[in-house]
Amino acid sequence: MLRLFIKKLQRGLLFLAAARGISYHDLHHHEDNELEVSTVPDDVKEGHFAVFAVKDGERERFVVKLECLNSPAFLRLLEHAEEEFGFEQTGVLGVPCRPEELHKILTSERR
């Protein structure tokens, strides 16, 4: 049970780092120097992160609350992103789904 919790926490932190522009390589292979973090756009407020829905040539950017990391549907998307893109994404996180699918997931979580 504790291992599952730790694994989910690590996965969430890796995705958060990716959303802030820190690559997997930087997290695991940096020296004593501080990590350089990309500037966060003005529309990404505290407690939020940016994500792109990317599928079949369609691409749309969303700004979502960190609370979405508790959503089973959103977590499934993150697992698909890990399978398709790996952990070495840099910049904004991409999830492999059509924009309307992500919009549906996000609006259903707000209810």
PyMOL commands that set and color helices and strands:
alter all, ss='L'
color gray80, all
select helices_A, chain A and resi 2-19+24-29+66-70+72-85+99-110
alter helices_A, ss='H'
color red, helices_A
select strands_A, chain A and resi 48-55+58-65+93-95
alter strands_A, ss='S'
color yellow, strands_A
deselect
rebuild
show_as cartoon
